[in-house]
C-alpha cells in the first residue's frame, strides 16, 4: 500500500502552475522568473519561453556576454544582442489594425548609462533590421542614464507622454491601453496620459521585439505582456499589484 501511494504521488507531480495575471485576451507573455515555463526558472537558458503559446524564443547573442539571468529578470547586457523576435501576427494583427490592444513592460536597473532612446519594447511589422523603423507599430524607450521614458516617434501608434522615473534604477511597470484608437498610458498602475491615433487597417505583420534590433535597453526585464483587447483601469491595477508583490515595486 505504501509503495502504491508513493508511486501515485510521484505520478501526480507538482501542482499545476496558475498565471496570476489577467488572462482574458492575453496573447503573449515573457517573465524573467518564469523564463522556461510557468513556475519554472532556468539560470542558463538560451531561449525565453513565451508562456501563452509555449514557444521557445531564441535569444540573439551569448549568455553571460550579451545577456544573463537574475532570479526574477533577464539582464540585457548588449544593446544590439540579448533580444528576440516573436511572430505574433496571427494573434495580434486584427487587434493592432483596430488599434485595440494593451502592452505592459516591467523593467529596472540599467547596467549602462547611455543617453540614447533605449527601447524596452518594440512591436514592428517585420523582424528585418534594415526596414524595422519604417514599419514600427508601437515602441517605448527608457534612457539608461537618467530614468526618462517616452514614445518612439516614428511608429504608427504613440505609447503616451514622456515622464521621468523617481530614480535611474527604479523598478517600474509601464502600460499603454488602446481602445479603438483612444489610448491611456499608466506607470505603476496610475494613469499618466491620454491621446488618440487613427487605427491603421494596412498593418501587415506583428513582430514583438525585446527592445529594438540595435538600441535595446541594457538592464533588467522582469515581465512583458501583450493583450488583444483594451484592459480596464481595474485590470491594469490588478496586474500592477501582482508585479508589486513579486518584484518589490513601490
N, C-alpha and C positions, 0 to 999 in steps of 0.2 A: 504493500500500500504506500509506504513512504517513497519508494523509488518511483512508483507511478505518479504520485503527486509532484515530485521534483521534476520529472520529465514534462508534466503538464505545464508547470510554471515556466520552465525553460522555453517551451514552445511558444508560450504567450509573449515572452519578451517584455521589453519596457512599454509603458503606456504610450498610446499614440500621441503625437505632438498636435497641439491645437494652436493655430495662429491667433494671437491676442488682438491683432489689429482689425479694423473694419475690413471685412472681406467682400461685401457686396460691391461688385464692379472692379475688384482688384484683379488686374491682368498681368502685372509684373512686379516682383519684389526681390530685392537683394538685401542681405543682412550680414553685418560684419561678425556677429556672434554665431549666427546660424549660416555659416558660409558654405557648408557642404550638405545642407538639407535641413528640414525642420527639426530644431533642437540639437543639431549636430555642428560641431566646430572642428575644423582641420587646420592646424597651425602651419602646415606645409603645403596647402592646396595650391595647385596651379590653374584651377578653374574656380569661378564663383558661381554657385548654384542659384539659378533663378527659381524661386520657391513655388511659384504657381504652376508652371509647366514642367518643372524638374530639369530644365535644360542646364547643362554644364557650360558656362560661358568661359571660353579660354582667355586667360589673361595675357595680354601682349607684354613681352619682356621676361625678365628673370627674377625669380623670388629672391628676396634679401638684397637685390641690387636695384631693381626698378620698383618693387613693391614688397610689402611684408604684411603679416597678420598680427594685430594685437588681439587680446581675448574678446574684444567687442567691436572690432573695426578692421577694415582694410586700410593699410597705411600706404598711400601712393607716394613714392619717392622721386620718380622721374616725371617731368611734365608731359612728355610725349609717349610714355610707356606705362605699364601697370594699369591698363584700362581694358575695356572690352567693347564689342559691338554686338547688339542683340536685335534681331529682326522681329519687330512686334507689329508688322503690317496687318496681319490677319486679325489681331486683337484690337488694334487702336486706330486704323486708318479711318474708319467711319466716324469715330469719336473726334479725331482731330479735324476732319473735314467739317464737322458740325460745330467745332470749337466748344465741345462739351467734354471736359476731362479734368483730372486732378493729378498734379505731380507733387511729391514730397521728398525732401532730401535732408538728412541729418549728418552734419559734419562737425569737425573740431580740430584743434591743434595743428596748424600748419607746421611743416617740417622745413620750410624755406621761407624767404622773406621778399619775394619779388613783388613789384607793384603792378604787374600786368593783370588783365582780367582773367584770372584762373577759374575755369568753369567747374562747378560741382555737379552739373547735369547738363546734357546737351542731347536734344532729340532732333534728328535730321531725316531727310528723305533718302539718304544713302549712307553707306559706310565708306564711300570713296573719299579719301583725304582731299584730293585736288578740287572737288566740287562741293565740299560739305558746307562751307559758309554760304554759298549761293542758294543752298537748298535747306537751310535751317528752319526748324519749326518753332522750338522754344528752347531757351538756354538761360541758366542763371550762373553768375560768377561770384566768386569770393576772393578778394585780394589777400595775399598771404602776409603782407607787411602791416596792415592796419585794420583788418576786420570789416572793411567796406564790402557791401554786396549790391548787386544790381542786375539789370536785364541786358543781355546781349542784344544790341540794337538791330543787327541785320538778320532778324528772324521774323517769321510770319506773325507770331504772337508774342507780345511782351510778357515778362514774368512779374511785373509790378515795379513800383518805385524803388529807388535806391535807398539804402539805410546802412548804418554802421553798428556793428555788434559792440557790446559793452567792453569786451577785451579782444585782442587779436586771437587768443587761444579759445575763445568761447565755444562751447558745445551748443549747437542751435539747430532747431528743426525749421526749415523753410517750406512753405506750401503755397501753391498757386492753384486756384479753383476757377475753371472756365465753365460757364453755363450759357450756351447759345451766343458766345462772343462777349458776354459780360464777365469780367474776372474780378476776383478778390485775392489779394496776397496776404499771407499770415507769417508771423515769426513767433515761434514757441506758443502757438495756439491763439495769438492775439492778432486781430485784423490790423493790417498796416496800410494798404492802399487798394483802390478800386480803379477800374477802367474798362475799356472795351476794344475789341478788334473785330474786323469783318471775317466771318467764317470763310474758309478757303476750300472750295469743293475740288480744287485741282491737285491737292496734296496726293502724291503718288509714292507710297512707301513710308514706313515709320521705323527708324532705327534708333534704339536707345543706346546712348554712349555715356560711359563714365567719364565725365569731363569731355574735352574735345580730343581730337587725334594728336594735337600738338601743344595745347595750353590747358591741361587739366590741373586742377587744384592739388598741390602737393601737401597732403595732410591726411587726417583720419576720416574715413567714410563709414558711418555706422549703419545707415539704412537708406535705401531708395525704394519708393513705392509709386506706382502709376495706376490710375483708375480710368475706366472708360465712361465715367459719369462724374457729375459735379457733387462732391461731398458737401454736406451741410456744415454749418459752423459748429454744431454739436459733435459731428463726426470728426472734424479737424481737432477739436478739443480732446476727444476721446483718444485719438491716435497720439496726440502730444502727451497725454497723461501716461500712456504706455512707454513712449520714448523717455519721459522724465524719470519714470520708475526704473527703467532698465539701464539708462546711460547717465543717470545723475544730472539731468538737465536742471536749470534754475527753476 
